[in-house]
Amino acid sequence: MSLHPLRQHTGPEQELDLILQFVDRLLAGHLGDTIIPEHFTGLYSELAVKIEGLRQMMHSNISELRVTSDQLASTREPIRETVAGVRDMIDAFTVLESRLSVVDTVMQRLEHTINKTGPVLEHTGNAFWSATKASQDLSRLAAETVGQLESLFKVISSVDQVLFHIDRISDQVRMLSFNAAIEAARAGEYGRGFNVVAQEMKKLADQSSLGVKESTQVNHLVKSELSQVIASVSQQEKEINIKFTEALAEASSNFLALQESMNSIFQDSHLAQQETGDYIHDTARSLNLWKKNLDSLNQTGTFLNNIAISLVASLNRLDRIEQNRNLDKKIITQCLTELHRLAALTEIKSLNNNAHKTLLASLLVKQPELEAIYSSNEVGAFIFSQPPAALANARERPWWQEAMDGRNYQSNIYISAITRKPCLTLAVPIPDNRGKALGVLAADLCIN
C-alpha cells in the first residue's frame, strides 16, 4: 500500500495530515506501507523522504531480527543435546569413579596376598635348601652303608681263611687217627682203648670237615648276596642322587621363576593401581570443571532461548501486516500437491538418500518459487536438504511435528535466512502402506 495526497489537494494541511496518518500506521506495525515523496511538496516532500528511509531501515532491521530469532531458536536443541550428553558423560564417569574404589580394594587385596606370598616363598626356599641338605646327608649315609657292607664283606672273606685252616687241621686229625688206629692194631689187646680214641678223633675230624664245608658254602652264599646288596645299594644311591639332584634343580629353577613372576606382578599391579588412580583423579578434576561450565552453558542456553522467545513475541506484534498479504493460494496448493505426489513414490518411502536427492533436487529446479527443499526420517534426522540444513535435527520444529502427526503444515510468513525475503514453510508426511508417517517432506516457498 502506498500513501500519497489526492491529486487535487487543498493545501499543506492535507499533506501534513496524510504524513501523520502514515506515521500512525508505522507505529501500529504496518511496515509494508510505503510513502512516495514525489506526491508531496516542499518541506513535506523532504519529510516524506526521511520517513520512507526510516521505514525501510526499520523493515530491514526487523527482517534481520527475524533471521537472528530463527538462528537463536535453532541453537536451543543443539545446546540441550550437548548439555544432556555431557550430563550422561558425567553420570557415567561418576559410576566409573565409584567403581574405582572397588578396583582399589581389589588391588589392595592383591598387594596383601603378594605380601603374604613372600614369606611362603621364603619358607619354600628354605624347604628346598633343607631338601638339598637331606639329599646330601642321604648320599653320605648311603656311602657309609656301602663302606660298612664292604667291611663286612672283608670280614666274611677272612672267615674263609679260618675255615681253610680248620679244614687243614681236620685233615691232620684224621691222619693222626688213622695212624693211631694202625698202632692200636699192632698193640693188640693193649691198644684197644687207644683205638677207641682214634675212632673218636676220626669222627671229630669228619664232623669238623663237614662243618667247614657247610660253613664255606654258607659263607660263599653270604658273600654272593652281600656283593649283590653292595652293588644294588651303590647303584640305587647313584640313581637316587642323580634323580633327586635333577628334580631339585628343576624345582629350584621353577621356584626362582615363580618368585620373579610374583615380584613382577606386584610391581606391575602397584604401577597400574597408581596410574589408574592418577588418571581417574585427573579426569574427575576435568569433569568438575565441565560441571561448572555445564551450568554456565545451561544458563546461556536458557538465556538465549528467552531472548528468542522475546524476539518472536515482539516480531509477531510487528508482523501483522506481513501476515495480511494477499497470498497466491494457487502456488501454495500446487506446491503441496507436488510434495504429496513425491511422498507417495516408493523411492521416497525407501528413505534412501540418493533417491531423495534426485527427486527433490528435480522439484527445486521445476518450481523456481521454492528456495529450499528437504526431507527427514521418523527421528528428525535429515535425509536430504538443498541448500544444506543448518540444523542437526528437526524434532523440535513445528513443521516436522505437525507432519509426523499426519497433517499438512503451512507456517506463517517469516524472513528467510537464505534470501532475507519473506517466505513460508510447507510440509507433508511420507506415509507407509497403512498411512503412518515414515518421515517428512518440506519446502520453503518465497512470497513476492
Secondary structure, DSSP 8 states (H G I E B T S, - for coil): -EE---TT---HHHHHHHHHHHHHHHHTT-TT-EE-GGGS-HHHHHHHHHHHHHHHHHHHHHHHHHHHHHHHHHHHHHHHHHHHHHHHHHHHHHHHHHHHHHHHHHHHHHHHHHHHHHHHHHHHHHHHHHHHHHHHHHHHHHHHHHHHHHHHHHHHHHHHHHHHHHHHHHHHHHHHHHHHHHHHHHHGGGGHHHHHHHHHHHHHHHHHHHHHHHHHHHHHHHHHHHHHHHHHHHHHHHHHHHHHHHHHHHHHHHHHHHHHHHHHHHHHHHHHHHHHHHHHHHHHHHHHHHHHHHHHHHHHHHHHHHHHHHHHHHHHHHTHHHHTS---HHHHHHHHHHHHHHHTSHHHHTT-HHHHHHHHHHHHHH-TTEEEEEEEETTS-EEEEES--S-S--TT-HHHHHHHTT--EE---EE-TTTSSEEEEEEEEEE-TTS-EEEEEEEEEE--
